[in-house]
Structure formats: C-alpha cells, structure tokens
Amino acid sequence: MKESVIYSTSSLYRDDFRVKAYTFGRGEKALCVVGAMRGNEYQQIYICSQLMRYFRQWERDGRFVAGKQVMLIPSVNPSSMNIGKRFWAIDNTDINRMFPGYSLGETTQRIAAGVFEVINKYQSGIQLTSFYMPGDFSPHVRMMRTGYENVEKARDFGFPYIVVREPRPYDTTTLNYNLQIWETDAYSLYSNTTSRIDPQSAAKVIEGIERFMILGGMLTGEAAAACVQPRIFEYGDLISLRTTQAGLYHRLAEADTHVKKDTPVAEIYDPGSGDILETLYAPSDGVIFFQHNDPLVYAYTAAVKLLADLPQI
C-alpha cells in the first residue's frame, strides 16, 4: 500500500486541508473508489474504512492481480466532516457540483480539479454517494445516461437494482457524469444509509465491490453469487408519494421492504396537538425504494419513492 496526498491547500486557522489516496498494486490504472464527498456521509467513510482493511489483507494474501492498480480515496471533504457540516464549511458549496473543476476558481472548484486530474485516468470509477434529500435507500447501482454508461458491467456488483436516469443540467457538474464523459466506466453505489452507520448494508457494498473486482480481472478468488437477477429500470419509473402537510414524520415501513397496495407507509403528526395530519399509503404493490428519515418533513416533499412490482405475465 502506498499513501499519498493528491490535493492540499493551506488554511489560515488550522492544519492544511489534504485529500489522501491509498494505492494498491502497480501498473494499469484499473479502479478508483471515492468515498465521502460530503461532511455527513458517515456510512460512506465507514465503508471505506472497512474496505481499507480488506484491501490491506488482500495485498498480504497476494490477491491483487499483477499489472493492475487500485486506488481508494476515503474522503474528499474531511474538513466539513470534522465539524459535522454537509457542504463546504466556508461558503456551503457542494464539491460534487464542481466537477471537472477549475484550478484557478473557488476553493471547492480547485479541490474538484485536483481530485479529478488523478481519478479520471482510471478505467473504472466507483463513487460511494448519497442523495440530496435525507432518507434511506434500497441498495443499488446508479448511473446517468450519457452514451458512455456501461449497464451490462454494472451487473458485476450483484446488486438487486440498477438505476439509469437522464442527466439534468445540474448533473453535468457531478463526478459520475464527468467520469463517463472522460470515458471512465463510472458507477454510483447507494448504501441503505448516509448519516448513520449500518454495518450490514456496508458489508453488502463491500461484497459487491469485491465481486466487481474479481469479475473485472483485478482480484483473484471466487466471486460471490449475485443477490438476484438485477432489475434495471429508469429513475422516472419510481412513484413519488408527496406530503401535503408539514410536521413530525413517523415511518411505518422501512426502506428496502415490500409492501402491498394501500398499506400505510408513513404518518405526519402535528407537533403541537399530536394529531395525525396525514397518512401516506402505497399506491400499488412494490418495494419502498426510498424513505424519508428526518424527524420533520415539509409539505409537498417526495417523502417516499415506491418501485412498483412488474405486472404478472
């Protein structure tokens, strides 16, 4: 293992800001795994910490294929994580909206440029990412439809779901989009959680990455069996259940669980009287793909996203 600083900048009031990377093996740049981009992505950095243990063990066991290099970047935004702030502490900008970056721009643009210059040289890139809204997910692989997406290769993770979506204008500054444009096979992996640690979900992500590496010729060993034949669908296929009231949010069904039509999946309480203001019901049989997890919810929020069952043939 080799540790290096791929980007650094000085700070007026504390230690220098550094983005560290860890490389395993030598030769062809085969895979780069990027962890926490935001300051509240604790599950993502936890996955990287466990992945680091596995990588070191695999290196001791001689499992890395000769002539292949793998890089792990646990955190791109350690400063915000240190103070528990999701975005860049100074101006509240999101590093994952700054790619491919600009070396003479604002601080987050410079960080993005420095990181991207290193990782866009790899054949495959994995980002352990989170959603812009607070909530839990069914674990899945996601990518944008750029014309460079490799949906078939995404099957190698063995995840039950592969989500493809059309990029919107603001997506053109994300890491996933730009890696694809620079002809890197890019995959965003979503674990169940973001701001809390879920070891079981983390273990599934690590197993998927190991399987991807074995099938991709980067790691020796026998690939774990895939969970299921993955269901590939467009992001627009998800059914959004929107609130009409604001209040305390009580989940009645967890993410990644199957529910029947008309099952209550969430309730909204008046924080003063305790009365139930609204109950959200599943519009069809399906899987709770996304479930809001903050104690409070605003009106007109897409609090639940349901993946309806496929019609029986």
C-alpha positions as CSV (number, residue, x, y, z in Angstrom):
1,M,0.0,0.0,0.0
2,K,1.2,3.5,-0.8
3,E,-0.3,6.6,0.8
4,S,-0.2,9.9,-1.0
5,V,-1.7,13.4,-0.8
6,I,-3.4,14.1,-4.2
7,Y,-4.6,17.6,-3.3
8,S,-3.7,20.0,-0.5
9,T,-4.2,23.7,0.3
10,S,-3.2,25.9,3.2
11,S,-5.5,27.1,5.9
12,L,-5.4,30.3,8.0
13,Y,-6.6,28.9,11.2
14,R,-6.0,25.2,11.3
15,D,-3.9,22.4,9.7
16,D,-3.6,22.2,5.9
17,F,-6.5,20.7,4.0
18,R,-5.4,17.4,2.5
19,V,-7.1,14.7,0.3
20,K,-5.3,11.4,0.8
21,A,-5.3,8.4,-1.5
22,Y,-4.1,4.9,-1.0
23,T,-2.9,2.8,-3.9
24,F,-2.6,-1.0,-4.1
25,G,-0.6,-2.8,-6.8
26,R,1.2,-1.3,-9.8
27,G,0.6,-1.0,-13.5
28,E,-2.6,-0.3,-15.4
29,K,-4.9,2.1,-13.5
30,A,-7.9,-0.3,-13.2
31,L,-10.2,1.1,-10.5
32,C,-10.6,4.1,-8.2
33,V,-13.0,4.1,-5.3
34,V,-14.1,7.5,-4.0
35,G,-15.8,7.7,-0.6
36,A,-17.3,10.6,1.3
37,M,-17.7,13.8,-0.7
38,R,-19.9,15.5,1.9
39,G,-19.5,16.0,5.6
40,N,-22.4,13.9,6.7
41,E,-21.6,10.8,4.7
42,Y,-20.6,8.7,7.7
43,Q,-21.8,5.5,6.2
44,Q,-19.7,6.1,3.1
45,I,-16.5,6.8,5.0
46,Y,-17.2,3.8,7.3
47,I,-17.5,1.6,4.2
48,C,-14.1,3.0,3.0
49,S,-12.5,2.2,6.5
50,Q,-13.7,-1.4,6.2
51,L,-12.6,-1.6,2.6
52,M,-9.2,-0.4,3.6
53,R,-8.9,-3.4,6.0
54,Y,-9.9,-5.8,3.2
55,F,-7.5,-4.2,0.7
56,R,-4.6,-4.5,3.1
57,Q,-5.5,-8.1,3.8
58,W,-5.9,-8.9,0.1
59,E,-2.5,-7.3,-0.5
60,R,-0.9,-9.5,2.2
61,D,-2.6,-12.5,0.7
62,G,-1.3,-11.7,-2.8
63,R,-4.8,-11.4,-4.3
64,F,-4.3,-8.2,-6.3
65,V,-3.6,-9.2,-10.0
66,A,-0.2,-8.2,-11.2
67,G,-0.1,-5.2,-13.5
68,K,-3.3,-3.7,-12.1
69,Q,-3.5,-0.7,-9.8
70,V,-6.4,0.2,-7.5
71,M,-6.9,3.5,-5.6
72,L,-9.0,4.3,-2.6
73,I,-9.9,7.8,-1.6
74,P,-11.8,7.6,1.7
75,S,-12.8,11.3,1.9
76,V,-12.7,14.3,-0.4
77,N,-14.1,16.7,2.2
78,P,-12.6,15.8,5.6
79,S,-12.8,19.4,6.9
80,S,-16.6,19.5,6.7
81,M,-16.8,16.0,8.2
82,N,-14.7,17.2,11.2
83,I,-17.4,19.8,12.1
84,G,-20.5,17.9,11.1
85,K,-21.4,20.1,8.1
86,R,-22.7,18.5,4.9
87,F,-21.2,21.0,2.5
88,W,-18.0,23.1,2.3
89,A,-17.8,25.0,5.6
90,I,-16.9,28.4,4.3
91,D,-19.5,29.0,1.5
92,N,-21.8,26.0,1.8
93,T,-21.0,24.8,-1.7
94,D,-21.2,21.1,-2.8
95,I,-17.9,19.6,-4.1
96,N,-20.0,17.1,-6.1
97,R,-21.4,20.0,-8.1
98,M,-18.0,21.3,-9.1
99,F,-16.5,18.7,-11.5
100,P,-14.5,18.6,-13.6
101,G,-13.2,21.5,-11.5
102,Y,-11.3,24.7,-12.2
103,S,-7.7,25.0,-10.9
104,L,-8.0,28.8,-10.7
105,G,-11.5,29.0,-9.3
106,E,-13.1,28.9,-5.9
107,T,-11.8,26.5,-3.3
108,T,-14.3,23.7,-4.0
109,Q,-13.6,24.1,-7.7
110,R,-9.9,23.7,-7.1
111,I,-10.4,20.6,-4.9
112,A,-12.6,19.0,-7.6
113,A,-10.0,19.8,-10.3
114,G,-7.1,18.4,-8.2
115,V,-9.0,15.2,-7.4
116,F,-10.4,14.7,-10.9
117,E,-7.0,15.1,-12.5
118,V,-5.9,12.0,-10.7
119,I,-9.0,9.7,-10.9
120,N,-10.1,10.3,-14.5
121,K,-7.1,8.2,-15.6
122,Y,-8.6,5.0,-14.2
123,Q,-10.6,2.6,-16.3
124,S,-13.4,2.3,-13.8
125,G,-14.6,4.6,-11.0
126,I,-16.9,3.9,-8.1
127,Q,-18.4,6.7,-6.0
128,L,-20.0,5.9,-2.6
129,T,-22.5,8.6,-2.6
130,S,-25.7,9.9,-1.0
131,F,-29.0,11.5,-2.1
132,Y,-29.7,15.3,-2.0
133,M,-32.7,14.6,0.3
134,P,-32.4,12.9,3.8
135,G,-33.5,9.3,3.6
136,D,-32.7,5.6,3.4
137,F,-32.5,3.6,0.1
138,S,-32.7,0.1,-1.2
139,P,-29.0,-0.6,-2.1
140,H,-28.5,-0.1,-5.8
141,V,-26.1,0.9,-8.5
142,R,-26.9,4.2,-10.3
143,M,-25.5,5.8,-13.5
144,M,-26.5,8.6,-15.9
145,R,-27.4,8.1,-19.5
146,T,-24.6,9.8,-21.2
147,G,-24.0,7.4,-24.1
148,Y,-21.0,6.1,-22.2
149,E,-22.8,4.2,-19.5
150,N,-22.0,0.5,-19.1
151,V,-25.1,-1.1,-17.8
152,E,-24.0,-4.6,-18.5
153,K,-20.9,-4.3,-16.5
154,A,-22.9,-2.8,-13.6
155,R,-24.4,-6.3,-13.2
156,D,-21.0,-7.4,-11.8
157,F,-21.8,-5.8,-8.5
158,G,-24.5,-8.3,-7.9
159,F,-26.9,-5.7,-6.6
160,P,-30.7,-6.2,-6.9
161,Y,-31.3,-2.9,-8.7
162,I,-29.5,-0.9,-11.4
163,V,-30.9,2.6,-11.9
164,V,-30.3,4.6,-15.1
165,R,-31.5,8.2,-15.4
166,E,-31.4,11.0,-17.9
167,P,-29.0,13.8,-16.7
168,R,-30.4,17.2,-15.9
169,P,-28.4,20.4,-16.4
170,Y,-27.1,20.5,-12.9
171,D,-25.9,16.9,-13.2
172,T,-23.2,17.9,-15.7
173,T,-21.0,19.1,-12.8
174,T,-21.2,15.8,-10.8
175,L,-18.3,13.3,-10.6
176,N,-20.3,10.4,-12.1
177,Y,-21.3,12.4,-15.2
178,N,-17.8,13.8,-15.8
179,L,-16.0,10.4,-15.3
180,Q,-18.3,9.0,-18.0
181,I,-17.6,11.9,-20.4
182,W,-13.9,11.3,-19.9
183,E,-14.5,7.6,-20.8
184,T,-14.2,6.1,-17.4
185,D,-16.8,3.4,-16.5
186,A,-18.5,5.2,-13.6
187,Y,-20.8,3.8,-11.0
188,S,-22.5,5.4,-8.0
189,L,-23.2,2.9,-5.2
190,Y,-26.0,3.7,-2.8
191,S,-26.0,2.0,0.6
192,N,-29.1,2.0,2.9
193,T,-28.0,4.9,5.0
194,T,-25.9,8.1,4.9
195,S,-25.7,9.9,8.3
196,R,-25.7,6.8,10.4
197,I,-23.6,3.6,10.2
198,D,-25.3,0.4,9.1
199,P,-22.7,-2.4,9.2
200,Q,-24.9,-5.0,7.4
201,S,-25.6,-2.7,4.5
202,A,-21.9,-1.7,4.4
203,A,-20.9,-5.4,4.2
204,K,-23.2,-5.9,1.1
205,V,-21.5,-2.9,-0.6
206,I,-18.0,-4.3,0.1
207,E,-19.0,-7.7,-1.1
208,G,-20.3,-6.1,-4.3
209,I,-17.0,-4.2,-4.9
210,E,-15.1,-7.4,-4.3
211,R,-17.2,-9.2,-6.8
212,F,-16.8,-6.4,-9.3
213,M,-13.0,-6.5,-8.9
214,I,-12.9,-10.3,-9.3
215,L,-15.0,-10.3,-12.5
216,G,-13.1,-7.3,-13.8
217,G,-9.7,-9.2,-13.5
218,M,-8.3,-7.0,-10.7
219,L,-8.5,-9.5,-7.9
220,T,-8.1,-13.3,-7.7
221,G,-10.6,-15.5,-5.9
222,E,-14.1,-16.8,-6.4
223,A,-16.8,-14.2,-6.9
224,A,-19.8,-14.3,-4.5
225,A,-23.1,-15.2,-6.1
226,A,-25.2,-12.3,-7.2
227,C,-28.1,-11.4,-5.0
228,V,-30.7,-11.8,-7.7
229,Q,-31.0,-11.2,-11.4
230,P,-30.9,-7.4,-11.2
231,R,-33.9,-5.3,-12.1
232,I,-32.8,-2.5,-14.5
233,F,-35.1,0.5,-14.6
234,E,-35.3,4.2,-15.3
235,Y,-35.3,6.6,-12.3
236,G,-38.6,8.0,-13.6
237,D,-40.3,4.7,-13.1
238,L,-40.3,5.3,-9.3
239,I,-43.6,6.5,-7.9
240,S,-43.2,9.5,-5.6
241,L,-45.5,9.9,-2.6
242,R,-45.7,13.5,-1.7
243,T,-46.8,15.1,1.5
244,T,-49.5,17.8,1.7
245,Q,-48.8,18.6,5.3
246,A,-45.7,19.6,7.3
247,G,-45.0,18.1,10.7
248,L,-43.3,15.2,12.6
249,Y,-42.6,12.3,10.3
250,H,-43.3,8.8,11.5
251,R,-42.2,5.9,9.2
252,L,-44.5,2.9,9.2
253,A,-42.4,0.9,6.6
254,E,-38.6,0.9,6.2
255,A,-36.7,1.3,3.0
256,D,-36.0,-1.9,1.1
257,T,-39.2,-3.6,2.3
258,H,-42.0,-4.9,0.1
259,V,-45.5,-3.6,0.8
260,K,-49.0,-4.3,-0.6
261,K,-51.2,-1.7,-2.2
262,D,-53.0,0.6,0.3
263,T,-50.5,-0.2,3.1
264,P,-49.8,2.8,5.3
265,V,-46.1,3.7,4.9
266,A,-45.8,7.0,6.9
267,E,-47.8,9.3,9.1
268,I,-47.4,13.0,9.7
269,Y,-48.2,14.4,13.2
270,D,-49.0,17.9,14.3
271,P,-46.0,18.7,16.7
272,G,-48.3,20.7,19.0
273,S,-51.5,18.6,19.3
274,G,-50.1,15.2,18.3
275,D,-53.0,14.7,15.9
276,I,-52.3,12.7,12.7
277,L,-52.4,15.3,9.9
278,E,-51.8,12.9,7.0
279,T,-51.2,9.2,6.3
280,L,-49.3,8.1,3.1
281,Y,-50.4,4.9,1.5
282,A,-48.7,2.7,-1.0
283,P,-50.5,3.2,-4.4
284,S,-49.6,-0.3,-5.6
285,D,-47.7,-3.4,-4.6
286,G,-43.9,-2.8,-4.6
287,V,-40.7,-2.0,-2.8
288,I,-40.1,1.1,-0.7
289,F,-37.1,2.2,-2.6
290,F,-36.6,5.5,-0.7
291,Q,-37.9,6.5,2.7
292,H,-37.5,10.0,4.3
293,N,-35.7,9.7,7.6
294,D,-35.7,13.1,9.2
295,P,-37.9,13.8,12.3
296,L,-39.5,16.7,10.4
297,V,-40.9,16.9,6.9
298,Y,-42.1,19.8,4.8
299,A,-45.3,19.9,2.8
300,Y,-45.0,18.8,-0.8
301,T,-42.0,16.7,-0.2
302,A,-41.4,13.4,-2.1
303,A,-41.0,11.6,1.2
304,V,-41.4,8.0,-0.2
305,K,-40.4,6.6,-3.6
306,L,-42.0,3.3,-4.5
307,L,-40.8,0.8,-7.1
308,A,-44.0,-0.9,-8.3
309,D,-43.9,-4.7,-8.9
310,L,-43.7,-5.7,-12.5
311,P,-47.0,-6.9,-14.0
312,Q,-47.6,-10.6,-14.0
313,I,-47.4,-12.2,-17.4
